[in-house]
Amino acid sequence: MGNFKYKLSRFMYGRYGQDQLYYAFIIMGFILIIFNMFIKSVVISVALWLILILATLRAFSKNLYRRRIENERFMKIWSPVKAKGLLTLRRISEIKTHRFRKCPSCKKVLRLPRRRGKHTVNCPCCHNDFKMHIWL
C-alpha cells in the first residue's frame, strides 16, 4: 500500500488537484445522475459526462495558474450565494425566537428578538435609530 501511495503522490506532483470548483462539478454530476435515473435523457447523460470529464481534467492539469484563476472566479460567484443560503437557513432555524430586519440606512441585516409591537431599534453598524413594527 505504501508503494501505491508513493507512486500516486509522484504522479500528482505538479498537478492542480481538487478545489471548490472540482467539488461543485462532482456534486453537480451526482445531481444529474439522480435526475437521469428518473428522466433518462440523452442530453442529461452527455452533460453529465462532460462535467465529470472536465472535473477530472482540471484535477490532473499542470497549468496551476489558470486553474487557480478559474477557482477564484467561481468563488466570487459562489460565496455570496452560500452566504445568502446560510442566512436563510439561520432565519428558518431561529424563526421561533428572533426576527431578521434590514437597517433602512446601511442595509445591514439585524437580528431582533421576537417581541410583537412597535419598537425603536438602534443599528450597531451605523448607529441610526429607526422604528420597527414586528407583526408575528
N, C-alpha and C positions, 0 to 999 in steps of 0.2 A: 504494500500500500504506500509505503514511503517513497518508493521509486516512481510510482504514478504521480504522486503529489509534486515531486521534484520536476518530472517531465512537464506536467501541466503548468507549473509556475514558470518554467523556462519558456514554454510556448507563449504564455500570456505576457511575458516581459516585453514592455514597449508597446503593448496594445491598450486600448482605451478601457475596456471592461464595462461594468454596469454603472448606471447613474439613474437619476429620477426619470428621465425620458425613456430609458430602457424599461424600467418597471411599468411606466404608463403604457408602453407598447404591449408588454406582456399581459397586463390586466385587460387592455382593450381586446387583445387576442382571445383571452378566455371568455370575455363577454360575448364576442362574436361567435365563439364555439357554442355557447349556450343558446344564443339566438338561432344559430344554424341547425341545432338539433330539432327545433320546432318548426322553423320555416323551410329549411332545406333549399336554399337559394344558391345558384352558381355564383352570383355576384358577391354574396357574402363570403363564400368559400375562397374566391380569388382575393378579396380584400383581406381576409384572414391570413392567407399565405404570404401576401405582400408585406403585411405588418410584421409577421414573425421573421421573415427573411431580412427585412430592414433592421429589426432589433438585433438579430444575430450579426449582421454585417457591421453595425455600429459597435457592438461589443468587441469584435475582432479587428477593428480598424486601427491602423497605426498613425493616422492623422489626428493626433491628440488635440491640437488647436481647434480644428473645425468641429470636432465632437463636443468640446467644451463650450464653444460659441453656440452650438445648437441647443445644448442643455441650458445655457443661460437664457436664451430666448424663450424656451419652454417654461422655465421657472418664472420669468417675468409675467407670463400669461397665467400660469398655474397658481402662483402664490396668492393673488387676490381672490381667485375662485375658492381656494382652500380656506382662506381666512373667512370669507363670507359664509361658506358651508359650516365651518366650526362655530361661527357666531349664531347661525340659525339653529344648530343642534343645542347650543348652550341656552338659547332662548326657549326652546321647546322643553328642555330638562328643568328649567327654573321658572316655568310659567305659573306654578302654584304660589311662589313666594316673591317674585320680582317682575317688574315691567321694564322694558327697554325703550327709551325715547331718545331722539336726536336733539342736540342743542341747536336752537334756531340760528345762532351766530357762527359757531365754529363747526357745526355738523358732526360733532363727536357723539358717539352713542353712549348714553348714560344708563346705568343700571340702578333703577329706583325700587324701593320697597313697595310691595303691593298694599297700598292704602288708598281706599276709594275717596274721591272728592277732589277739591281744588287745593293745589299746593304751590308754594314758591320754591323753585329749585335753583341752587347755585351751581353753575358748571365749574368743576375743578380745573378745567383746562383754560378757559378764557375768563373765568370769574364773572360771568354775566348772570344776572338774576332774571328769571322768566317764570311765568305762571304755567302750570301744567295741570290738566284735568285727567284723572285716571278713572275710567268708567268701570272696568271689571277687575 
